[in-house]
Amino acid sequence: MRLVLLLKDVIYTNEFYRWKNILNCAQKYDRKLTIANSKRLFFVQNNIEFQVFVGFFMQFWIMFKRLKEKWKLSWTSFVLVFSTFAIGGSSCGYLGRKLLTLTGLESGLFYYTLYIILMCLLWPLCVIVISIPLGQFGFFRNYLRKMSQTIFGVSSKAPKPQNGSFSIKKRNLALFASGAGSNAQKIIEHFKGHPSIRVSLIVCNKPGAGVLQIAADNDVPVLMIEKKDFEQGNAYVKELSKYEIDFIILAGFLWKMPEAFLNAFPRHMINIHPSLLPKYGGKGMYGSRVHEAVIAANEKESGITVHYVNAHYDEGEHLFQATCAVDATDTPETLATKVHALEHLHFARVIEDVIEGRL
């Protein structure tokens, strides 16, 4: 209890921001802190430094957690972004000093003024270069764009104000589904009220499929398609253009996407597969067939893969994977339940990250 009170005083009062007051606060509790059986481990008498360290650590943890939530990143992505900031900043400083040595200038007002200008010019270049091998190029491209808009004002190409606010063109999604539509439901819920993304169309190839009722319940238009027309020509591509579709999301859709769609939506078609590709993918591998194959092979884990769609079944570039354990007692049905939970948890968020440029 005293430890909790100590951290509360250190973290949640203005004393945290005053080093002298932190020490006074720690000392106030430190005299009374003891460990059972008089064994002093960490929080022992006069061990003020460790207590203050814990206070600072907790404050930084809260700050990092808020940044992660603000940027809508996974912890892995957040660590990579933070590493990019650190490495890019260090590289920027190193390059700046090296360039200044070429000028022959000595320390002085002009030296430091030129150094600051170099830092401002080099930093964006350094973080962009570092972000590429760390896989965070999309995040930093958007980050630097927003920073430049903040510094220099809104771009001249920005939408003009309407009724006192800016009008933002929404990206329109078409969900292709063949079955019950549980993923479609989660995606619709995720983007309901979203400022820049909306589900504008449900495309289905099976009359009576559960996804049609989901579309009706959410007032989403439906386009029913026939296989022959789908595979030949671009008639349905033209239909989608009427809804100004920007991205196609395959949410349990079993037909192979024809060339007309691949040409019309390059890197704008996203699929989810119920295994850790490249394992257990390809033609005919869907639903319970995948889970049966995973269990038959005595795999210890399975999961989901979100990927771009290309001309071959399940061979597009991977965007995201999540795993779940395969227990010895699992059946195809129990494994399907685990995988569906992963799909519902991650699919919509990954779609948003791709569209917003974070992936």
C-alpha positions in Angstrom: 0.0 0.0 0.0 2.8 2.4 0.9 4.5 1.6 -2.4 1.3 2.5 -4.3 1.0 5.7 -2.4 4.6 6.5 -3.2 4.1 6.0 -6.9 0.9 8.0 -6.8 2.7 10.9 -5.2 5.6 10.6 -7.6 3.6 10.2 -10.8 0.3 12.0 -10.4 1.2 15.2 -8.5 3.2 18.2 -9.6 6.0 17.0 -7.4 7.0 14.7 -10.2 8.2 17.6 -12.2 10.3 19.0 -9.4 13.3 16.8 -8.6 13.7 18.2 -5.0 10.1 17.5 -4.2 10.4 14.0 -5.7 13.2 13.2 -3.2 11.2 14.7 -0.4 8.2 12.6 -1.4 10.3 9.4 -1.6 12.0 10.1 1.7 8.6 10.6 3.4 7.6 7.0 2.6 11.0 5.4 2.5 11.4 5.5 6.3 8.4 3.3 6.8 8.9 0.8 3.9 9.8 -2.7 5.0 9.7 -6.2 3.5 8.2 -9.2 5.3 10.5 -10.9 7.7 12.7 -7.8 7.7 14.3 -8.9 4.4 15.0 -5.8 2.4 15.1 -6.5 -1.4 14.4 -3.4 -3.5 12.5 -0.9 -1.5 14.7 -0.7 1.5 15.4 2.2 3.9 17.2 5.1 2.2 16.9 3.5 -1.2 15.5 6.7 -2.7 17.2 6.4 -6.1 15.4 3.2 -7.0 12.0 4.5 -6.0 12.6 7.7 -8.1 13.6 5.4 -11.0 10.4 3.5 -10.7 8.4 6.8 -10.7 10.2 8.0 -13.9 9.8 4.6 -15.5 6.0 4.5 -14.9 5.7 8.0 -16.3 7.5 7.1 -19.4 5.4 3.9 -19.8 2.2 6.0 -19.6 3.6 8.4 -22.2 4.6 5.6 -24.6 1.3 3.9 -24.2 -0.6 7.1 -25.0 1.6 7.6 -28.1 1.0 4.0 -29.2 -2.8 4.5 -28.9 -2.6 7.9 -30.7 -0.7 6.5 -33.6 -2.8 3.3 -33.6 0.2 1.0 -33.7 0.9 -2.4 -32.4 3.7 -2.6 -29.9 6.0 -4.1 -32.5 5.4 -1.3 -34.9 5.7 1.3 -32.1 9.2 -0.1 -31.1 10.2 0.1 -34.8 8.9 3.6 -35.1 10.7 4.7 -31.9 13.9 3.0 -33.2 13.6 4.9 -36.5 13.3 8.2 -34.6 16.4 7.4 -32.5 18.6 6.0 -35.3 17.5 8.7 -37.7 18.1 11.5 -35.2 21.6 10.1 -34.3 22.4 9.8 -38.0 21.3 13.3 -38.7 23.5 14.7 -35.9 26.5 12.7 -37.1 26.1 13.8 -40.8 25.6 17.4 -39.7 28.8 17.5 -37.8 30.7 15.8 -40.6 29.4 18.3 -43.1 30.3 21.2 -40.9 33.9 20.0 -40.6 34.2 20.5 -44.4 33.4 24.2 -44.0 36.3 24.9 -41.7 34.1 26.9 -39.4 34.9 27.2 -35.7 32.4 27.2 -32.9 30.4 30.4 -33.0 27.0 32.0 -33.8 27.3 31.3 -37.5 28.5 27.7 -36.9 25.5 26.9 -34.7 23.0 28.6 -36.9 24.2 26.6 -39.9 24.1 23.4 -37.7 20.5 24.0 -36.9 19.6 24.6 -40.5 21.4 21.4 -41.5 19.5 19.4 -38.8 16.2 20.7 -40.1 17.1 19.6 -43.7 18.8 16.3 -42.9 16.4 14.9 -40.3 13.5 14.2 -42.6 15.8 12.5 -45.1 17.5 10.4 -42.4 14.3 9.1 -40.9 12.8 8.3 -44.3 16.0 6.3 -45.2 16.1 4.5 -41.9 12.3 3.8 -42.0 12.6 1.7 -45.3 14.6 -1.3 -43.9 12.6 -1.1 -40.7 9.3 -1.3 -42.6 7.9 2.0 -41.4 8.1 4.0 -44.6 4.3 4.4 -44.8 4.1 5.8 -41.2 6.9 8.3 -41.7 5.7 9.4 -45.1 2.3 10.4 -43.5 4.1 11.8 -40.4 6.3 14.1 -42.4 3.4 15.2 -44.6 1.3 16.1 -41.6 4.3 17.9 -40.0 4.8 20.0 -43.2 1.1 20.9 -43.3 1.3 22.0 -39.7 4.4 24.1 -40.3 3.5 25.6 -43.7 -0.2 25.5 -43.5 -2.8 23.5 -45.3 -1.9 22.5 -48.9 -3.5 24.5 -51.7 -4.9 21.2 -53.0 -6.8 20.7 -49.7 -10.6 20.7 -50.0 -12.2 24.0 -49.6 -14.3 24.7 -46.5 -18.0 24.0 -46.6 -20.3 25.4 -43.9 -17.3 26.3 -41.8 -15.5 22.9 -41.9 -13.4 21.0 -44.3 -15.0 18.4 -46.6 -12.9 15.2 -46.7 -13.5 12.7 -49.5 -14.1 9.3 -48.0 -12.4 6.2 -49.4 -15.1 3.7 -50.4 -14.9 0.0 -49.7 -16.6 -2.8 -51.5 -16.8 -6.0 -49.4 -16.9 -9.2 -51.4 -18.4 -12.1 -49.4 -19.9 -15.5 -50.1 -21.2 -16.7 -46.7 -22.5 -15.7 -43.3 -20.6 -12.5 -43.4 -19.2 -12.3 -39.8 -16.1 -10.5 -41.0 -18.2 -8.2 -43.1 -20.2 -7.3 -40.0 -17.1 -6.5 -38.0 -15.7 -4.3 -40.8 -19.0 -2.4 -41.2 -19.1 -1.8 -37.4 -15.5 -0.7 -37.4 -15.9 1.9 -40.1 -19.4 3.2 -39.0 -18.9 6.9 -38.4 -15.3 6.8 -39.6 -14.2 10.3 -40.8 -12.5 9.1 -44.0 -13.5 5.4 -44.8 -16.9 3.8 -45.3 -18.3 0.6 -46.5 -20.2 1.6 -49.7 -21.1 -1.8 -51.3 -21.6 -5.5 -50.5 -20.8 -7.8 -53.5 -22.1 -11.3 -53.2 -22.3 -14.4 -55.4 -24.7 -16.5 -53.4 -28.4 -15.7 -53.1 -29.6 -16.3 -49.6 -26.1 -15.8 -48.0 -26.1 -14.4 -44.5 -24.1 -11.4 -45.6 -27.1 -10.1 -47.5 -29.1 -9.7 -44.3 -26.1 -7.9 -42.7 -26.1 -5.5 -45.7 -29.9 -4.9 -45.3 -29.5 -4.3 -41.5 -26.8 -1.7 -42.1 -28.4 0.0 -45.2 -25.4 -1.0 -47.4 -26.2 -1.5 -51.1 -25.8 -5.0 -52.6 -24.5 -6.1 -56.0 -25.3 -9.7 -56.9 -22.8 -11.2 -59.5 -22.8 -14.1 -61.9 -19.7 -16.2 -62.4 -19.7 -16.0 -66.2 -19.9 -12.2 -66.3 -17.5 -12.0 -63.4 -14.7 -14.0 -65.1 -15.2 -12.4 -68.6 -14.8 -8.7 -69.4 -15.0 -5.8 -67.0 -18.7 -5.3 -66.7 -18.6 -5.5 -62.9 -15.6 -3.2 -62.7 -17.8 -0.6 -64.4 -20.5 -1.3 -61.8 -18.1 -0.7 -59.0 -17.0 2.6 -60.6 -20.6 3.8 -60.1 -20.0 3.6 -56.4 -16.6 5.2 -56.7 -15.0 2.2 -55.0 -11.4 2.7 -53.9 -10.6 -0.6 -52.2 -11.9 -4.1 -52.5 -12.0 -6.3 -49.4 -12.4 -10.0 -49.8 -14.2 -11.1 -46.6 -14.9 -14.8 -47.2 -15.1 -14.6 -51.0 -14.1 -17.9 -52.7 -13.8 -16.9 -56.4 -10.5 -16.0 -57.9 -10.3 -12.4 -58.9 -10.1 -12.0 -62.7 -7.5 -9.9 -64.6 -10.0 -7.0 -65.1 -10.1 -6.4 -61.3 -6.4 -6.9 -60.9 -5.7 -4.2 -63.5 -8.4 -1.8 -62.1 -7.4 -2.2 -58.4 -3.6 -2.8 -58.2 -2.6 -3.1 -54.5 -6.1 -2.0 -53.7 -7.5 -5.5 -53.1 -7.0 -7.1 -49.6 -7.8 -10.7 -48.6 -7.7 -12.6 -45.3 -6.7 -16.3 -45.1 -7.3 -18.6 -42.1 -3.7 -19.9 -41.9 -0.2 -18.7 -41.6 0.7 -18.4 -45.3 2.5 -19.7 -47.3 1.4 -22.8 -45.4 -2.1 -24.2 -46.2 -3.0 -21.8 -49.0 -3.8 -22.1 -52.7 -6.8 -23.3 -54.7 -9.3 -25.3 -52.7 -7.8 -24.3 -49.3 -10.5 -22.5 -47.4 -12.7 -22.8 -44.3 -12.6 -26.2 -42.5 -10.3 -27.7 -45.2 -7.5 -25.4 -43.9 -8.1 -26.3 -40.2 -8.3 -30.0 -41.0 -4.9 -29.8 -42.8 -3.3 -27.9 -40.0 -4.4 -30.5 -37.4 -3.5 -33.4 -39.6 0.1 -32.0 -39.9 0.4 -31.8 -36.1 1.1 -28.0 -36.3 1.7 -26.3 -33.0 0.2 -23.0 -34.1 -2.0 -21.5 -36.8 -3.5 -18.1 -37.4 -4.4 -15.6 -40.0 -2.7 -13.8 -42.9 -3.9 -10.5 -44.3 -2.4 -9.9 -47.8 -2.8 -8.1 -51.1 -4.5 -10.0 -53.9 -2.6 -10.9 -57.0 -3.2 -13.3 -59.9 -2.6 -16.4 -57.8 -4.5 -17.9 -54.9 -3.1 -16.6 -51.6 0.3 -15.5 -53.0 0.0 -11.7 -52.6 2.3 -9.7 -50.5 1.7 -10.2 -46.8 0.5 -7.3 -44.7 -0.1 -8.8 -41.3 -0.1 -12.2 -39.5 -1.4 -13.2 -36.1 -1.1 -16.6 -34.4 -3.0 -18.9 -32.1 -1.9 -22.1 -30.4 -3.1 -25.5 -31.8 -3.8 -27.7 -28.8 -3.7 -31.5 -28.9 -7.4 -31.6 -28.1 -8.4 -29.2 -30.9 -10.8 -30.2 -33.7 -11.3 -28.3 -36.9 -14.3 -26.6 -35.3 -12.5 -25.4 -32.1 -9.5 -24.3 -34.2 -11.9 -22.4 -36.5 -13.3 -20.6 -33.4 -9.8 -19.4 -32.5 -9.0 -18.3 -36.0 -12.3 -16.4 -36.3 -11.5 -14.6 -33.1 -8.3 -13.4 -34.6 -10.0 -12.3 -37.8 -12.6 -10.3 -36.0 -10.0 -8.7 -33.8 -7.5 -7.7 -36.5 -8.9 -7.6 -40.0 -10.7 -4.2 -39.9 -7.8 -2.5 -38.1 -5.3 -3.8 -40.7 -7.5 -2.6 -43.5 -7.6 0.9 -41.9 -3.8 0.9 -41.4 -3.3 0.0 -45.1 -5.7 2.7 -46.3 -4.3 5.3 -44.0 -0.7 4.5 -45.0 0.4 3.0 -41.7 1.2 -0.3 -43.4 
